[in-house]
């Protein structure tokens, strides 16, 4: 597991290689990177990736979309 990152005015972004997922996964913040590192160490986690779906919800009479960052299996 390794990572490479860049820092800009918008925060830290980079690529993290996941041994569990057997691929590079993009992260958009230091918090996401820390979560990826913990998921790699957690024996209960089989796999994870950036989330590729959204969840619709209703709030104040409007329909909105929640975009989760990570999908954990």
C-alpha positions in Angstrom: 0.0 0.0 0.0 1.5 3.3 -1.1 0.3 6.7 -2.0 1.4 9.8 -3.9 -0.2 13.1 -3.4 -0.3 16.7 -4.4 -1.4 19.7 -2.3 -3.2 22.7 -3.7 -5.4 25.4 -2.4 -8.2 22.9 -2.5 -6.5 20.3 -0.3 -4.6 17.1 -0.7 -5.4 14.8 -3.7 -3.6 11.7 -4.9 -3.6 8.0 -5.8 -3.5 5.2 -3.2 -2.7 1.6 -4.2 -5.0 -0.9 -2.5 -3.7 -4.4 -2.0 -7.2 -5.6 -1.2 -8.7 -4.0 -4.3 -5.6 -4.7 -6.4 -5.7 -1.3 -8.0 -5.1 2.4 -7.6 -7.8 4.4 -5.9 -8.1 8.2 -6.2 -8.5 10.2 -2.9 -9.6 13.8 -2.6 -8.5 14.6 0.9 -6.2 13.5 3.7 -9.2 12.2 5.5 -10.1 9.9 2.6 -6.4 8.7 2.5 -6.6 7.9 6.2 -9.8 5.9 5.7 -8.2 3.9 2.9 -5.3 3.1 5.1 -7.5 1.9 7.9 -9.6 -0.2 5.5 -6.4 -1.9 4.3 -5.6 -2.9 7.9 -9.1 -4.0 8.9 -9.5 -7.8 8.6 -13.3 -7.5 8.3 -13.0 -5.5 5.1 -12.8 -7.7 2.0 -12.7 -4.9 -0.7 -13.5 -1.3 -1.2 -13.5 1.3 -3.9 -14.7 4.8 -4.7 -18.5 4.8 -4.7 -20.1 4.7 -8.1 -23.7 5.3 -7.1 -25.9 8.0 -5.5 -28.7 7.8 -3.0 -31.8 9.9 -3.5 -33.4 11.5 -0.5 -36.1 14.1 0.2 -35.4 17.2 2.3 -37.5 20.3 2.7 -39.9 19.2 -0.1 -37.1 18.7 -2.6 -35.4 15.6 -3.9 -31.6 15.6 -3.5 -28.7 13.2 -4.2 -26.2 12.0 -1.7 -22.9 10.9 -3.2 -21.0 8.6 -0.8 -17.2 8.6 -1.1 -16.4 5.0 -0.5 -18.2 1.6 -1.0 -17.0 -1.0 1.5 -17.5 -4.8 1.1 
